[in-house]
Amino acid sequence: MAWRTNVNSVRREKQEKREKKTADKQEALQDALHLVARAEQFSAGLLLKLQKKGHSKTDSTAAVEKLTEIGMLDDNRYARLWLEARMKRRSESPRELSRALCGKGIRRSIAAAALKSILSDEDEEPVPSCELALLRRFMAKNGLNELTSVNLRERLRFEGFTPEILDYLVDE
C-alpha cells in the first residue's frame, strides 16, 4: 500500500512540474505581449527584457520565437523604424547609423538591408533625396565643406555614403 502512495505522489509531482513549466511559458509570453503592445521591439532586446523580469532563458526564447512566428516581432521592421526616427533627429553617416543599430543587438545584415531600403528610393532621379539630405546634414555638422574633393570623397565613402551620391555631389 505504501508503494502505491509513493507512486501516486511521484505522478502528482511530475504533473505539477509540467503545469508549472506551462504556466511559466505562458507568463513569459504574456509579458512579451505587453512589451510589444507598448512599443516596437526587436528579438535580442525583448529577450533581455524578459530575462530581467525573471523569466528563464528557455521561456524567454520560446516567447520571442512565438511572437516572431506570428509576425508581432520583426527585427527588419524595427531596424527601419529606428533608422527613420534616428535620421530625423541626428546628422549621422550610414556607417554611424549602422554601428548604433548593431550596438543595440541588431544583426549587421539586417542593419545593412534596412539602411539600403531607406536610403535608396528607386523612383527618384538622379539620386535618392533621403540619402542626399543625410549627406548634406552630415557635412554641415562635421564641417567637411573645407576638404578638397578627393579627401571629401574618401571621407564620405569611408562613412558609408554610396558612390552614386558622391558623384552627384561632385557634379553639383
N, C-alpha and C positions, 0 to 999 in steps of 0.2 A: 504494500500500500504506500509506503514511504517513497519508493522509487517513482510511482505514478505522480505523486505530488511534485516531486523534483522535476520530472519530465514536463509537467504542465507549467511549472514556474519558469523553466527554461524557454518553453514555447512563448509564454507571455512576455518574457524579457525580449526575445527576438522580435516579436510583433511590436512591442513598444519602441524598440530601436528603429525599426522600419518606419513607423509612424513619425517618430522624431525627425528622421532624415527627410521624409517627405515634407514635414512642416517647416524645417529649416530651409529647404529649397524654395518652398512657396513664399516664405518670409523674405528671402533674398530677392526673388522675382518681384514681389510687391514693392520692396524698397527701390529696386531698379526702375520700376514703372513710375514711381513717384518722382525720382530724379529726372527721368526722361520727360515727364509731363511738365516739369518746371522749366527746363532749358535743354537745348540740343546738347547731346553728349557724344563722346567717342569711346571706343572699346576700352582702351588702356586706362583712360581717366575714370570711367564708370567702374571698372574692375577694382581700381584703387579705392574709390569712394565706398564701395560695398565692403571691402575688406576693413576699411577704417571703422565702419559701422559694426564690425564684429562678425561678419559672415566668413565662413571658411572659403579658401581659395576654390575648392571644388564647387560649392554652391554659387559663389560669385561668377565663376566661369560659366556654369550652366545657365544662369540668368542672362548673362551677356550674350551667349550663343543663341538663346531663345529669342531675345529681342532683335538680334541681328537677322535671324531666320525669318521673322515676321515683318521685317522692314522698319522697325521703330528705331533702330540704331544703325547708322551708316557713316563710316569714317570718311568716305568720299564727300558726302553731303556736308558733314561737319567741317571738313577742310575748306570747301568752297565758301561756306557761310563765314567761317572765321577769317579767311583771307579778304573777303569783300568788306567785312567790318573793319579789319585792321588797315586796309588800304585807304579807307575813308578818314581814319584818324591820324595816320602817320605817313611819313615820307621815307619809305624803305625800299631797298632794291629787292629784286626777286630772290637773290641769294639770302638776304637777311630775313625775308618773309619765310622762305623755305626752312631756314635754320630755326627760326622761332617756332614754326609749326612742328618740326621734328623734335624740338626740345620739349614739347608738350606730350609727346608719345605717339605721334602720327608717323607711320612708316614713310620713308623717303620717297618711295614710288608713288604713294598716294598724294603726298605733298607736291611732287613734280607734276602729276596729272592735273591736280586742282589748279595749280598756277598756270599751267598751259591752257586749260579750258577758260580761265578767267581772262588771261592776257591776249588770247587770240580770238578775235571776232572776225570770222571769215567773211562776213557781209561787208565789212568796212574796207575802203580803199584809200590810200595805198597802204596804210598801216593801221593796226588796231588803236583806237583812241584811248582805251583804258591803259595800255602799256605806255603810250606817248605821254599821257597825263602823269603816270607814275614816274617816268623818266624825268620829266620837267621838274616835278616836285623834289625828286631825289637830288637833281643837280643844284637846284636853288638851296636846298637845305645844307648840302655839303660844299657849297662854293666851288663847284667844278668848272664854272664858266671861264676861269683864267687858264686852264690847262690847254696845251696845244692839241690839235685834233688827233694826233697819233696817241698821245698819252691819255687823252679823254676816252678814245675808243678802247684802248687797252683796259683802262679802269672800269669802264661801264660793261665791257664784256666779262671781266672778272666778277662783277657784281650780278651777272646773270641776265643782262638785257640781251635780246636777240640781235643777230647781225642785221636783220631787216630794219629794225627800229634805229639801229646805229647808222645804217646807210641813209635812212630818211633824215636823220638829224644832221648829217654832213651835207646833204643836198639842200637843206633848208636855208 
